[in-house]
Amino acid sequence: MTTLDCVKTSQFDEVDRQLLHALVVSPRASFRLLAEVVGVSDQTVARRYRRMTQVAGLRVLGIINGERAGWVDWLVRIQATPGSAQRIADTLAARPDTRWVRLFSGGTEIACTLQARTPEQRNTVFLQGLPGSRHVTGIAAHSILHVFTPVAWGGYASTLTDGQLSLLTDAAGDIDLRETGAAREASAREASAREVGPATGVALRGDDDPLIAELARDGRAPVAALAAATHWHESTVRRRIDELQQAGLLYFDLDVDDALLGINVTVMLWLSVEPAHLEAAGRAVAAHPEVPFAAATTGPTNLAVSAVFRDTRQVYAYLTTKLAGIPGLRSVESAPIIGTLKRTGTRDLARAAPQEDVPRAAG
């Protein structure tokens, strides 16, 4: 069973799954348009959306593509003494410059991503900002050099028909997450070939900060609310969002409780790949529907991968089949995630329940 199959056996019914797919393709589409696509009333869509926000933690978030903006993302691994990892992870989750904070099985390792907008901010973070106490036994920071996966994962985008998707084309712009398998691999290959940076002539400005902050809080915030926060005219808000999206600087992502999608095991994989095969390996892994994130990094391993599964048997099948066939693969270290305190830049105050444990392995 693939990750996409997990969605079909989750606690969501067909209307919920179609609504999720529509939101992936067009995150800011009106309830009226979403209702037309799904084939229910506006009130039903609004009610389903509110229910999923309450029971599944569904959020639509506006996120800046740091790679496009010239920022640098860092993947940080912190070793802690037994019993102290939770407190350290809480501290990291409260920081504004962290995007993901996770606890690994064993309860003594934390992984997080940090985003530094300038070299000065980077130096401050690593020289002064990271936790440094007797409870921290080791810190390793790896620069994320290139992300192979699409900016927004389409793992639950598989339920709408072509006819339904065509209704969302205008709202979706250039972002098409219908693709999986070979098509997704081709997309990743094309993305890796695109120039990163403000090639369009559009760059982030200081007065974008209020807009970015509001969209990071609620990616579906009404234009009127965004105009009030920015003190811009509503037409200016619409135009600026469109400019940032077209430039690849702003994208929208969905955050939802993985367990309700039939995903019970999340594993971080640290791969060592021969440098000559790194590009091909990254593109191949990014094409796997189990993989929301794959990136080349600095450090003793050079390909970091996050993968999601229904159960440990699916983990084993993945490690011994799909992953084993990756070109140039030298070694694999697997680290199951038992808790997520922050994801997509938003704190998970309820904290994820411990997942089914998987023995840690290195090879």
N, C-alpha and C positions, 0 to 999 in steps of 0.2 A: 504494500500500500504506500503510495507516495504522500508527500505533504499535502498536495491538493486533495487527495482522497480523504485525508484526516478531516478536512472541512466538511465533507459530506456526511461524516458520522459524528459531527459535533452536536452541541445543544442548540444550534441555530437551525431554524426551519428554512424553507426555500426562499421566502420573502426576505428574511434576515440576510441570507447569503447573497442574494441579488443586490440588496441594498449596500452591503459591504463592497461588492465588486464595483457597483456604480460609484461609490465614494472613492475607491482607489483610482478610477479613471478620471473622475471629475469631483475633487474633494469639496469645492465650493458651490456645486450645483444647488439650485433652489430645491426646496421640498416639492414644489410643483413639478419641476423637471424630473426629479428622482421618482416621483409617483407615476409620471407618464411612462418612464422607462420600465419600472417594476410592474405596472399594471394594477395599482391599487390607488386608494384615495390619498390626497394630501395629508389628511388627518392620520391615516394609518401609517404613512411613512414617518411623520413627525413623532407619533407615539412609539413606533419601533425604534427610532433613533434614540429617543430619550430613555427607553428601557435598556438599550444596549450600553448607553453611557453609564447607567446606574449599576447594572448587574455584570457587565463585561469590561467596564473601564474604557469604553470606546472614546477615543479622542482623535480629532483631526488637528494636526499641528503644522504650522508653517515653519520651515527650517531653512537656514542659509547653508548653501553648499560651500563649505569652507575651502575646498580645493579650488573651486572657481573663483572664490573671493581672495585667494592668495594667503589664506590662513593655513596653519599647520596643525593637524590632528596628531595626538600622541596616544599610544596604547600603553597603559601603565599597569604593571603587575606588582602587587605589594604582598609580601609575606609577613604574617603577624603571629604572635604567640597565641596558643590556644585560649579561647574565651574572649579575645579582644577584637577579632575581625569585625564583628557586628558594629561595635562602637566606631571603629575607624571608617567602616563603610558608610555609616550614618553621617559622619563628618564630611566625607567626600561627596555624598549625595546632596548635601546642603550647599555646596559650592556652585556658583553660577557658571564656571568654566568646565564643569563635567557634563557629559551627555549620557553616558551609560555607566552604571555602577553595579557590579555583580559579585556574588559570593560563590566560590567554588566548593565542590564536595571536599570534606575534610575540615571545613570551617576555618582554615588558616590562611587562605589565599583570596585576595580581592583583585579584580580586574576592572579598570575604568578607562574611559577615553576622556582626554583633556583637549581643549581647543585653545591654541595661542594665536591671537590675531597679529602680534608683532614679535620680533626677536626680543624686545625688552620684556614683554609679558611672558614669553617663554622662559627667559632667564630668571625672572622673579618667581615663576611657578616652581622651577626645579631647584633653585638655590635656597628659596625660603618658604615656598607655599605648600609643599607636600608634607604629610604627617611625618614627624620625626620624633619618636619616643622609644622608651625601652620595650614597648610592645611591638614595634616594627623591626623585623629581623632582616628585611631585604627589600629593595626597590629596584625594578628594572623598567626603563622607559624606552619605547621603540617608536620612532617616527613612522607614521603611515605615509608611504610613498605614493601609492596609487590604489584606488578602489576599483575593483573589477565589476562588482555587482551594480545594478541600477540604483539610483538614489532612493527610490521607494520600492520596497519588496512587493511583488505581485503574487505572493504565495496563496492568497485566498481570492485571487481574481480569475475565476474559472467558470462562472455560472451564467453569465449573460450571453444571449445569442448575438450574432452579428447585427441583426436588425435592431436590437436594443442598444448595442454599442454605438451604432451609427447615430442615434439620438444624442449621444454624449460627445460626439466628435468635436464640435465647436468649443465646448466647455473644457475638454481635455487638452486642447492645444497640441503641442508636440509630444506630450507624454503619453505613450501607449504601453500599458502594462498587460495587454492581452497575451503577450508572447510567453512561451515557455520552451524548454528543451532547446532544439537547434536554433530556433528563432531568437531565444534569449541569448544564446552564445554569440550569434551574429550581432545582436545589439550591443553586447559587452565589447565585442571586437571593434565595432564602430565607435563606441564611446571612448575606448582607449586611444583611438586615432585622432579624436577631436582635440583641438588646442584648448588647454585649460587657461582661464584667465579672462580678463575683460576685452576679448577680441571684438565684441560687438560695439565697444565704445561705452557700454553701460557699466558703471561701477557703483558700489555702495557709497552712500553719503551719510554724513553725520545726522541729518534730519530724517534718515530712514529708521533710526533706532526706535522711536515710539511705535512705528508701524510694525517693525520686526518683533518687538516685545509683545504686542497685542496678538499677532498671528501665532507666535510661539505659545501663547496661552490658549488661544482658541482659533484654529485655522479657518473656522466657519463663522467668525465674528461678522456681523452685518456691516456693510459699508458705512452706514450711518455711525456706528460705534467707532469704527476705525477713523472716520473723519473727525469725530470729536476728540479722539486720543491724539491725533496728529495735528489738529487745527488746519487741516486741508479741506478743500472742497471734495465732495464725493467723487466727482469725475476725475480729480487728481489722484485719489486713492486707487480707483480702478485702473487708471493708466499706469501708475507706478507699480502696482502688483503685476500687471501684464508685462511691463518692461523687465522687471526682475526675473520673472519666469522665463521669458523669451531669451534672456541672457544666460540662463542656467544658474543664476545666483540664488533663486528662491524655488523651493519645491515644497510639496505638501505630502505628509505621510500619515498613515493611520496607526494608532496604538490601541491594542485590544488584548484582553487576557488570553494568552496562548492556550490555556487549559480548555477554554470554551470552544476552541477551534480543533480540539482533539489532539493538541500537542502537549505531551506530558514530559518530554525530555529535551533539554537544550544542552548542547555540548560545544565547548570552545576547542578548536583544533589548531595546534601550532605545527605547521608543516615546514620541513626543510627540503627545498627543491633546488636542483642544480640551476645555477644562474642562467645558463643558456636556454633552459626550459621554463623559466619563471613566467614569462608572458603567456605561453601556451597553457601552462598549468593553471594560472589564475583565471584565464578565460574558460577553461574546461570546468573548473569547480564552480564558477559563477553561473554556469548554465544548469547546474543541478537544482531542481525545485526545492530541495531540502535546505538550501543555503541562502539566507537573507543577506549575509555579509561575507565578502572575501576581499582581502587587501594585501598588497606587498608591503613589507615593513623592514626596518633595520633590525639588527640583532642576530642572535645565534640561529633563530628560525626566521624564514623570510616570507612566509605566507600565513596570515592569520585568517581563520575561517570560523564563523558561527553557523551551526547547523541545528535544525529542529526535527524531532521525530515523535512518533506515536508512543513507542516503548523501546526497551533496551534491545529487543530482537531486531528492530529496524536499525538501531545504531550499529549492531554487529554486521548486519547485511550491508550497510553502507560502507563501513570500514573495509570489509573484505572484498567488495565488488567495485562499486563506482570509484571510491577513493583510491583503491589499490591500482587502478588503471591510469592514474594521473601521470603524465609524462615527467620524467626526471625526479620523481619522488624518492627522497632519501630516507626520511624518518617522519613519524607522526607522534605527537603527544596529545592525548585527549584529556580534557578537564570538564567534567559535567558541572553545570550550574545549578545550585540548590536554592538560590534566591536572587531576585532582582530588586534593588532599592531605587533605581532610577533608570528610566529608559526614554530614549528620544528626547532627552533634555528635561523630562518631567519626573518628579519624585513619585515613587510608588509608596505612599504612606502606609498602605495596608500590608506591604511586603508580600512577595510571592511565597506561597507555601513551598516547603521542600519538595523537590521533584524526586521521582524514582531514581535511586542512586545507581551509578555506573562505576565500576572500578576504574581508577585512574591508570592509564597505560602509557608507556613510552616505547618507541621502537625505532 
